[in-house]
Each structure stands twice: as C-alpha cells, then as structure tokens.
Amino acid sequence: MLPSLAHPISRPIAIADPQAALAALAPLPHPFLLHSALEGEGARWSFFGADPFAIDRGERYEEAAAAWRRIARRFPTEAAPATSAPFTGGMVGYWAYDFGRRLERIPAVARDDLGLPDFVLGLYDVVGAFDHAASRAYLFSSGLPLAGAAGRERAEARLDDFTRRLESAEKTLAAGPRSGVRAVSTFTPDDYRRAVEKVKDHIRRGDIFQANLSQRWTVELPRGAVPGAMAWALEAALARRSQAPYAGFFDACDHAVACASPERFLTLRGRTVTTRPIKGTRPRGADPAQDRALRDALRASEKDRAENVMIVDVLRNDLGRVCEAGSVETPVLCELESFPQVHHLTSTVTGTLRPGLDALDLLHAAFPGGSITGAPKIRAMEILDALEPVRRHIYTGSLGYLDWRGDAEWNIAIRTALVTPRAVHFAAGGGITADSDAEAEYQETLHKAEGVRVALADLLGPVALEPAALHAR
C-alpha cells in the first residue's frame, strides 16, 4: 500500500492578479484559471495552474475517476497550514453537457458536429490560489505522482520552477483581426420560435413542465488560430466585461474553454452540499430608472418565479439521491441578483452528503444541472435533443475543480465560449414554460449572448449575431 501523503508544501508569491498568473503559465501544457471577479466570501478565491501529471479525456473517464480516488484516499483531509484555500491540488477540467449521456439513456438525435470529448480532466500537483480578500497569492506543490523523499524533492523543484515563472511574467494577450466578424446561429428566428411552440406542445400534453431551449452561434477564425491563446484573451475580455463569480479558462490543447458564468452548480465543503440555480432573467436597463423597472418586473413575475421553483424541486430531488434523509433544504428562494448584462433570480439548495460517498458521486447524481435542462429532467433532455440541431458540448456542462481532500466546486458553463482551431462557438438559452411568449424567449437568448458577443468584439472588432440561412440535420 502507498504511504499517506503529507501536506503540499506552500509559499506566498508576488503576483498582481490571477490574469497575470495565467500569462506566466500559458506556455506550459494545459493551463487553467478558475476566476472569481466579484466581491464577497463566495467569490474570495481564484485558482490557477498548468502542466498536470496526468490528463484524461473521452473514453478514459473511469481511469480518471479511479486515479483521483486512489490519491484522495491517502491525502490529509484537514486544511493545509498557513491558508484556508479550499483548493491546493487535485482534478481540474470540464464535463461537457453530453457527458450526461453516460449517466442517462438519451437518444442521439442532435448532430455531434464538433467531435470533441465529453470531458477533459487533468490531475494537478502544482496549484496557485489568489485570495481576493487579502490581495495575496500562494503556491502549493505536492510532489505527486511521486511519494516519500522523491515526492518531496519533486515538490520543491516544481515549486521553485513555478515561482520563477510567476514572478517574472509579463501580461500579454494575443491580438486577433479587427475587421469584424459574423456569428452565425444554428437557428433562424422563425425556427427558434417554432421550437418554443413545440416545447409548449409537450407541456400541454403533460410530457414536461418546462425545458431550457438554446441556440448556438459560430464565429469562424483565420487559418492558424491557436485555441489556447484565443480563449485566454477571450477569458480576460469576459472578466473585464462580466465580473462573474464562476469564470474560468481551460486549455485542452486542441480546443479551449473561456467562461464567465454567474451560476454555481455544485459546491462540496466537507459533507455540506450547496447548489444555486438561476431561473428568471431580464436585461439591464439603459438608465437607472429603466434598470429599476426591469428589476422590479422580474421580482414580480409569476412566470419566472414558477420556473425557478420548479427547477429548485428538480435539484432537491437530485441532491436527495446522495444526501442524508431530511437534510435537503432551500434557505433562499428566488433572490434577485444583478450582473453587468442581466438581472437573474437565484435560489439556494443545501444538503449533507451521505457517509461513504464523494464529490464524484454527487456530480453523477445531479449532472447535468436542472436549471439548464428542465422538469422532469430526463424527458426534457430527450425533447431538447430532438429540437436543438447540434449537441451542446461545453455549453451548460461544468467547469471546476475537485481537491484531493474531497472538496469541490463546479459552475454551470453558461456565458461560455468553446474555441477550436477553426472557430469560436457560444450559446444561450432560456426556460420555456406554458406561459412563454416565443418572441420574448428568442430575445432573451440574445440578451444572454451579449456578454460573450461584446467580449469577442473587444478582440475581433464588431460581432454581428446572424441567423442560420438553413440548418441541416
């Protein structure tokens, strides 16, 4: 049996901000940044890293999960000394929405036009943490996958190498063409409105209560574009524009993800589980009076409140599969939160994870999130797969971390862009209920896409959202 691991060694480091850390680590394989751009305890920490000692994708999920569990079983569970950082090393990456096909039997109707893996997960022995409350940064190094004296030697060498990189970095971002681009949707406006009506038909027949319908836009990139560099620049632009609490960047080499999500999917601290679904949206107003009116209208909307409550019920059911009986509660229901582009209604559901289960068991019970599928979840997913022309991939999947000590945090990957060597893809959607107006639902997707569209415009020049002329099945 392998010996138990000691705490990772750590040291404070001098960096200006998490974006500067990402600039330093960008030349290494598989850099990541999990970034909080808001104030408050819930957005206190940002995390960064690169060069994992293992990376798994596609068909190797069981191997990736087993590797994390094998190490986690012999890792100290108490907090590391000198800092309360909840993440000091472990698994980082994404689960695409389509990973849900492994967990539930969903007919394959929507086209898999990207052909990308449904997860990419790295095991990171060196992780940095930026404490926004104290404006301090720390670097942690475990020496994994080695142990004992060899592990200690590796941990110290890696800590020295990363420290040199981080403390000598210059913050530079890749520049793109500035002439302006077209972002072409998978839907025409009429097609989207018809899809809304089809969802409403299913609701009238009693198949579902609601479903989260979405459309995707694609921006073609010039030949030779580097996904990681483009996504890095886009994440920085999103951070400036959107100030999201669950933003992130992850470089999977042949594709990369940039995200400015306002929504927490799952947090696990010890055995305490928290999820914060978003349902209900209004755009920000052009002036304070209009903004206040839109905010008040969202608070007063029976349709949006009912939509939120239905999804809270879905998540209570999902958490109930793995939490102690009677522990699942809803301490906050339909709280209004405001972001740079939109207002949202947010609820909070909590529970206590049953003994003997871990964060991966929790993820499997709740994935994909109820707020971006519908109610009942599985039937809603089946209907969405038949109505949306292409698979979602990272959109409405999850990006986040799983610490060796068992704590975890994952977002819902909305306000998110997927970058490949040929294109940038981004999507937006909304919950359809019996009371939905098809035109209003279509416009809501445009409001939600605005954050990514404006960030892309910072890099590429004006970005015009255009409908599909014709989409093929």
N, C-alpha and C positions, 0 to 999 in steps of 0.2 A: 504493500500500500504506500502511496506517496505521502510524504510528511505534510503536516499542516503548514500553510504559508504564514509568514509574518506580515505585518502591515507593509504596504508600499512605503518606500522612502519618499520624502517630500521636501520641497524647499520653496520659499517665496521667489517670484520672478518679477522683473520690471518690464511690464508691457502697458501700452497706453489704453488698449481696449481689446475686446475679443476679435474684432476685424483685423487688428494688427497681428494678432497671433495666427490667424488664418493665413495672412500674407506670408508669414515666416515658414509655415508648414506646407504651403501649396506645392512646392517641388517634390515632396515625398509622396509615396503611394497612398491613395485612399484617405486624403484629409477630410475632416469633418468639423462642423461648428454647430452647436446647439445653443441658440442665442435668445436671450430674453431682452427685449427692448422697452419694457415698461418698468415703472417703479413698484415697490411693494414686495412683501415677503414671498409671494407666489412667483415672482419673477426676479428673485435675488441672484441666481447663478446662471452663468453661461459656461459651456464646456467646449473644449477643442482638443484635437489630437490628429494623429496620422500614423502611417506605417504599422498596421496591425500585424501581429504574428500569425494570424490565420484569417482567411476570408472565404466565405461560403456563399453560394448563390444557386438559384434554380433548383436542381434536383437534390441538393445536399442539405436539406433542412434538418433532417433527423440527426445528421452528423454535427451540424452547428449547435443544435439544442443540447445534444449529449456532451459536447465539448464544454459549453458554458456550465452545465450542471456538474460535470466532473470536477471542474476547478472550484465552483462555488461551494461544493460540499466541504472543502478543506480550507476555505478562506475565513479569516476572523469576521464575525458579524458586528462587532462593536465599531463605533465611529473611529476613523483614523485620528491620530493625535494632531493637535495644533489647528484644526479646522473642522467645521461642521459640514463640509461639502458633501452632498448626497451621492456624488459620483466621482470615484477615484480610479476607475478602471473596470473594464468588462466589455459587454457587447454593445455595438453601435451600428445602426443601419436602418433599413426600411423594410416594411411589409407592404407590398402593393395590395390594392383593393382586391385584386384577383387571387390573392392568397386565400381568400375566403372560400374559394372553390375546393381547397383541400379539406376544409372543415365542414362544409355542407355540400350536398349534391345540387349544383346549379347547372341547368342546361347551357351548353356553349353555343349561343346564338350570335352575340356581338362579335365582330371581327377582331382578331388579335393582329392588328396592323403593325405593331411595333416589334413584336417578337422578343421582348425583354423578359428577364427573370422576374418571378413574382416575389422575390426577396433578395436582398444583398446584405449580409451581416459580417462585420469584422470583429475580431477579438483584440482589444487594445490594451497593451501593457503600459503605455505612457499616455496620461490624460492630464490636461490642464483645466483649471477651474478659475473663473473670474468672479469675484464677489462684488456685485454692483453696490451693495450697501456700504462696503468699506473701501471700494476702489482699490482692491488688492487682488493679486493673482498668485496661484500656487501651481506647482507641477508635481505630479505623482508618478512613480515608476516602480513596478512590481517585480521586474526581472523575469516574468513569465515569457515563454513556457518553461524556463529552467527553474530549479529549486535549489535550496541549500546555498553553499558558498558560490557556486556557479551562477545561481539566480541573483545573489547579492551583487556579484561583480557586474553582471549584465545590467541590473537596475541602475547602478551608479554610472556606468558608461553611457547608458541611454539618457539618463538624467542630465549628464554633462553635455551630450550632443544636442539635446532639445533646448537646453538653456542657452547655449551659444546661438542657435538658430533664432530663438525667440527674442533675445536681447540685442540682436544685430539686424533685425528685419526692417525693411523699408516698405511702406504701404503703397503698393502699385496695383492697378487693376487693368485688365485687358480692355482695349478700346475696340468697339465694333464699327461697322459702317453707319454713317449718319444721314443717309438719304431718305430714310423712312421705309417702312415695310407694311405688308398686308398680313393680317391674322385671319385665316380662313376657317370658318366653323364647320363642324360635322353636320349641322342643320341649316336649313333655310328658316326664316322666321315662321312661315306657314307650317313647315314640318314640325317645328317645336310646339307651336300652338296645338296642332293635331295630336301630338304625343301627349300633351297635357290633357286633352279631352279623352284620350284613350285611358290614361290613368284614372280619370274621373269615372269612366265607364266601369272600370274594375271596382272602384269604390262603391258605385251604385249597386253592382251585382253582389257585394258583400265579400269580395276576394281579399280586400285590404282596407285599412282606414286612411293610409297616406303612403306616399313614396317620394323619394328625393330624386327627381329627374335632372339630368345635367347635359350640357353641351361642351364640346372641346374645340379650341382654336389652335391652329398650327401656323407658325412663322418659319419660313424657310431661311436657312443660314447659308452664307457663302461657302464654297468648297474650302476645305482645310480648317474649318472651325474646330476648336478644342472644347469638348463638353465641359470639362472641369473649369477652365478659365472663364468660359461664358457664364456658367452657373454661379461661380464665385462673384463675378461682377454683378450679376443679377441679384444675388442674395444681399450684397451691400446696398444696392439701389432700393430693394424692398425694405431693408432695415431703416434706411433714411426716410422712406415714404410711409411705411405702415406701422412701425412701432408695435410689433406684435409680440406677445409673451412667449409664443412657442415657434419661433422662427428657426431655420436651420439650413445647412448646406451639407451635402454628402456626395463625394466623388466616387463613383463606381467604375471609373476608368473609361469604359466605352459609352457611358452615359452618366449624368449627374443630376442632382435634385437641388433646387433652391426654393425656400419655403418661408412664408410669413403668416403662419397660422395663428388665429386668435383662440383656437379651441384645444383644450386639453382632452385627450381621450381617456387615458388611464394613468394614475399615479399610485404607486405602492410604496409606503413607508412603514417598515416593519411588517405588520399584518393589516394595516389600515389602507383601504382602497378608496380612491376618490375619482369620480368622473364628472365632467362639467359640459354637458351637451348644449349646443347652441341651436335654437329654433326660433325664428322670427327675425326679420331684417327690414330696415329702412335705410335709404341713402342719407348721407349728411346733407344739411341744408346749405344754400348759397350764402346765407347770412344768419345771425343768431336767432332772429325771430322764426325764420323758416325751419332752422335746425331744431328749435324747441318744439315747434308744432309737429314735426316728423317724429321726434322722440315721444311726445305725448300720445300721438296716434298709435305708435307701436305698443306703448303701455296699455292703451285702451282696447286694442284689437282682440276680440274674442276668437277670431280665426287663428291668429298667431299664438295666443295662449293655449288654445286647444291642441294645436300642433305640438307645442313644447311639452305639454302634459302627456300626450300620447307617447312621445319618444322617451320621456322620463320613465314611463311604465315599461317600455322595452328594455331600458338599461337596468331598471330594478330587477327585471326577470333575468337578464344576463348575469348580473352580479350574484343573484340568488343561486345560480348554478354552482358557484365556488365559494360563497361566503357563508359564515355561520348563520344558522336559522335565527331569524329575528333581528339580525344586525344591520340589514339594509335600510337606510333612512334617506330622506330628502330634506336636508336642512335649509336649502334655498330653492325657491321655485319662481321661475320667470323674473329674474333680476335683470334690469336694463344695464347694458354695458356699451360704451361708445368707443369707436375706433376711428382712425382718420378718414376712412371712406364710408363707413356704415355704422348704424346702431344695431345691436343684437339683444335678444332675450336669452339669458343663460340660466340654467339650473344646476344644482349640485346634488349628486347622489353619492353616498358613502356606504361602506360595509367593512366587515372584518373577515379577511381571508381565512379559510379553514386550515387548521394544522395539517402539515404534510403536503400542502400544495405550494406552488411557487408562482412567480410572475408570468412564466410561460403558460401555466395552466389558466391563469387569469386572462391572458391575452386570447387564448384559444376559445374561452367561454364567451368573450364579448366581441370578437372581431368578425367582420368589420363593424364600426361603430353604428349604433342605432340611429344617430342623428343624420347620417348620410345614406341610409338605406330606406327604412320605413317601418310600418307596422301592419301586420306581423312581418318580422324581418325577412324570413326566407322567401315567403311568397312575393314580397315587394322586390327582392333581389331578382327573382325569376322574371317578373314583369319588366323591370328596368333593363335586364339583359336583352329582352326582346325588342325594346323600344330605342335604346341607345345604339347608334350604328357601330361604335367601336368600343373595345374594352377600355376601362379607366386607367389601368396601371397604377401609378403612384397616387393619382388624384383620389382622395377620400380613403387612401390607405393610412399608414402611420410611419412616422419618423421619430426615433428617440433612442434611449439607452436602457441597459439592464446591468446594474452594478454587480460585481462579484458577491457583495454582501446581501444581495437579494432585492434591494430597492430598484424601482424602475419608473420611468416616465416616458409616455408616448403622446404625440399630438394626433389630431386628425389632419391629414395632409390636404387642407384647403388653402386657397391663395398660394398655390404651389405651381412651379414650372418644372417640367422634365426636359432636359437638354440632351440631345443626341448630336452626332457629328453633322447631321443634315438639317435639324430643325429644333425649335423650341415649341413645346406643347403645354397648354394650360387650359383649365376647365373651370366651370362654375355651374351651380345648380340651385335648386330650391325645393322645398317640400310642397307637394301637391295634395290638397285635401278636397273634400266635396264642395267647399265654398270657393275654390280657387278660380280666379279670372285668368284665362290663358295669356292675354296680353300683359297683364301685370306680372305674371310668373316669368315670361320671357324678359321683360325689362329688369326684373330682379337679378337674373343671371348676368346682365350687362353691368349692373351696379357692382356685383361681387367680383367681376373680372377686372374692374377698374384699377385696383391696386397693382396687379401684375402688368396690365397694359401700360400704365404710366411708368412703372419701373423699367420695362423694356424700352419705352420711348426715351428714357434717360440715356440708354446705351446705343440705340439703333436709329434714333430720330422718330418722327411721328409714326404711330402704330394705329392703323385703321382696322377695326373689327368688321369683317365682311362675312356675309352668309355663304353657305355652300351653294354652288350652282346646281349640283346634283350629288347625292351621296349613294355609293354603291354598297350593296350588302355582300 
